[in-house]
Structure formats: structure tokens, C-alpha cells
Amino acid sequence: MRTLIVVLSLLLVTACQSAYYSTMEKVGVHKRDILAERVNKAQAAQQEAQQEFKSALAQFSTLIKFDGGDLQKQYEQTHEQYQDCSEAAALVSERINSIEDVAEALFDEWQEELDMYTSTKLKQESAAKLRATQRQYQQLISTMRQAESSMAPVLDSLRDNSLYLKHNLNAQAIGALRDEFASIERDITKLINNMNKAIRESQQFIATLKQ
């Protein structure tokens, strides 16, 4: 029964997406335009995520330098930073998924329309451009997914630190967390570098779509 519900849900989502694309095409907005827009939105989401993770690292740096004061407030700020990072990460994943949805529809349509050509030369040129665009798209999605996956270990560490601090509001807890800083800093640096690579490839892909 659960499998049936999942299948029906997927069919419903697919039908809704198809109806959306058809409606947009009637007003002059094609799948290529929607894809470019969604890549732009994913890029913006990644940039926002970068800032959230940088802020979390800055808060963690402040936390481990704690030397008296309101430790409860430090915990609340640490937990808030974790939540902000978690929400930013979820948005990045949502944006990437939306790119895959419209890209699949675009490439399927492009492939089907190749059979409509009467000119062999134009058909071959269009087919070659389709293959080139697909290759560049696959590289972009792979890079985006790599950046996405690099958020997971950071989120795990931030959550662990927040939970640990919640139940150990004392100086000894701060000492224990100091040992985690170098690892988190390294993971966040890797994450930011991966996202910068994805952002650069996004810009290149958008330029290709506009050619």
C-alpha cells in the first residue's frame, strides 16, 4: 500500500510539473528559460549557505574562547546557528532537485523534437548541441551534489556540539569542544571551496543556455 501511495504521489508531481511547463510555454517562458532561472536560484542558495556556515564557524570560535559570562546565551546562539545552517542546506537540496526536474523535461523534449527535422544538417547540429549541453549539465549536477554532500559532516558536527553544550553548560564542556574546532574549520573550508566550484560552473552553464 505504501509503495502504491509513493508511485501515485510521483505521478501526481510529474503531472503537475508537466502542466506547469505547458502553461509557462503558452506565455513565452520555455523550459530552457526555467532551467536557467533555477540554476540561478541554486547559485543564490549556495551563496546564502556559505554565509550561514561561515557565521556558524565564527560563533563556534567565539564559544571556545568563552571565559566567563552567560554560557546559556552562548548555547542558544550556537543552536540558532546550527538551525540556520540546516535550513540553508535544505534549501540548497531543494534547488538542486528542481533543476533536475526541469532539465529532464527539457532534454526529453529536445530529443523527441530531433525526429521532427527534415534537414539532416540541422538535425545533426541540434543533436550535437544537445549532447554537449547534457555533458555540461551532468558535470554541473555532479559538482552541485558534491557540494551538497559536503554539508552533511558539518551539520552533524554542529548538531553534536549543540547537543553536548545543551547538557553540559560548564567550562569543562568548552574545553572538550575546543578539540573539535580544527576539524569543523577544515570541513567548512572544503564545503565553501566545493560551493565556489559549483557556482562557477553554474555561471558557465547559464552562459551556454543563452547561446
JORA-V730756 format. One record per backbone hydrogen bond with DSSP energy under -0.5 kcal/mol. CO is the residue of the C=O (numbers start at 1). NH is the residue of the N-H. E is the energy in kcal/mol with one decimal. If there is no record, write none. Layout:
[[CO;NH;E] [CO;NH;E]]
//
This chain:
[[1;5;-2.2] [2;6;-2.2] [3;7;-2.5] [4;8;-2.8] [5;9;-2.3] [6;10;-2.4] [7;11;-2.4] [8;12;-2.2] [9;13;-2.5] [10;14;-2.5] [11;15;-2.4] [12;16;-2.4] [13;17;-2.5] [14;18;-2.5] [15;19;-2.3] [16;20;-2.2] [17;21;-2.7] [18;22;-2.3] [19;23;-2.3] [20;24;-2.5] [21;25;-2.2] [22;26;-1.4] [23;27;-0.7] [24;27;-0.9] [24;29;-2.8] [25;28;-1.6] [28;30;-0.7] [30;33;-0.5] [30;34;-2.2] [31;35;-2.8] [32;36;-2.1] [33;37;-2.2] [34;38;-2.4] [35;39;-2.3] [36;40;-2.1] [37;41;-2.1] [38;42;-2.2] [39;43;-2.2] [40;44;-2.2] [41;45;-2.2] [42;46;-2.3] [43;47;-2.1] [44;48;-2.2] [45;49;-2.4] [46;50;-2.4] [47;51;-1.7] [48;52;-2.1] [49;53;-2.6] [50;54;-2.3] [51;55;-2.3] [52;56;-2.1] [53;57;-2.1] [54;58;-2.2] [55;59;-2.4] [56;60;-2.3] [57;61;-2.4] [58;62;-2.0] [59;63;-2.4] [60;64;-2.3] [61;65;-0.6] [62;65;-0.7] [63;66;-1.9] [68;67;-0.6] [69;71;-1.1] [70;74;-1.3] [71;75;-2.2] [72;76;-2.3] [73;77;-2.3] [74;78;-2.2] [75;79;-2.8] [76;80;-2.2] [77;81;-2.1] [78;82;-1.9] [79;83;-2.3] [80;84;-2.4] [81;85;-2.3] [82;86;-2.5] [83;87;-2.4] [84;88;-2.2] [85;89;-2.5] [86;90;-2.0] [87;91;-1.9] [88;92;-1.9] [89;93;-2.1] [90;94;-2.2] [91;95;-2.5] [92;96;-2.2] [93;97;-2.4] [94;98;-1.9] [95;99;-1.6] [96;100;-2.0] [97;101;-1.9] [98;102;-1.7] [99;103;-2.5] [100;104;-2.1] [101;105;-1.6] [102;106;-2.6] [103;107;-2.8] [104;108;-2.1] [105;109;-2.1] [106;110;-2.6] [107;111;-2.4] [108;112;-2.3] [109;113;-2.3] [110;114;-0.7] [111;114;-0.8] [112;115;-1.1] [113;116;-1.4] [114;117;-1.2] [118;120;-0.6] [119;123;-2.1] [120;124;-2.4] [121;125;-2.2] [122;126;-2.5] [123;127;-2.6] [124;128;-2.2] [125;129;-2.0] [126;130;-2.3] [127;131;-2.2] [128;132;-2.2] [129;133;-2.6] [130;134;-2.6] [131;135;-2.2] [132;136;-2.2] [133;137;-2.5] [134;138;-2.7] [135;139;-1.9] [136;140;-2.2] [137;141;-2.9] [138;142;-2.2] [139;143;-2.1] [140;144;-2.6] [141;145;-2.8] [142;146;-1.9] [143;147;-2.2] [144;148;-2.6] [145;149;-2.7] [146;150;-1.4] [148;151;-1.4] [148;152;-0.5] [149;152;-0.7] [149;153;-0.6] [150;154;-0.6] [151;155;-2.6] [152;156;-2.5] [153;157;-2.0] [154;158;-2.7] [155;159;-2.5] [156;160;-2.5] [157;161;-2.6] [158;162;-2.2] [159;163;-2.7] [160;164;-2.7] [161;165;-2.6] [162;166;-2.0] [163;167;-1.4] [165;168;-0.9] [168;170;-2.2] [170;173;-0.5] [170;174;-1.3] [171;175;-1.9] [172;176;-2.0] [173;177;-2.0] [174;178;-1.4] [175;179;-0.6] [176;179;-0.7] [177;180;-1.7] [177;181;-0.6] [178;181;-1.0] [180;184;-2.1] [181;185;-2.9] [182;186;-2.1] [183;187;-2.2] [184;188;-2.6] [185;189;-2.1] [186;190;-2.1] [187;191;-2.4] [188;192;-2.7] [189;193;-2.2] [190;194;-2.4] [191;195;-2.4] [192;196;-2.4] [193;197;-1.9] [194;198;-2.1] [195;199;-2.7] [196;200;-2.2] [197;201;-2.2] [198;202;-2.1] [199;203;-2.0] [200;204;-1.8] [201;205;-2.4] [202;206;-2.5] [203;207;-1.9] [204;208;-1.8] [205;209;-2.2] [206;210;-1.3] [208;211;-1.3]]
//
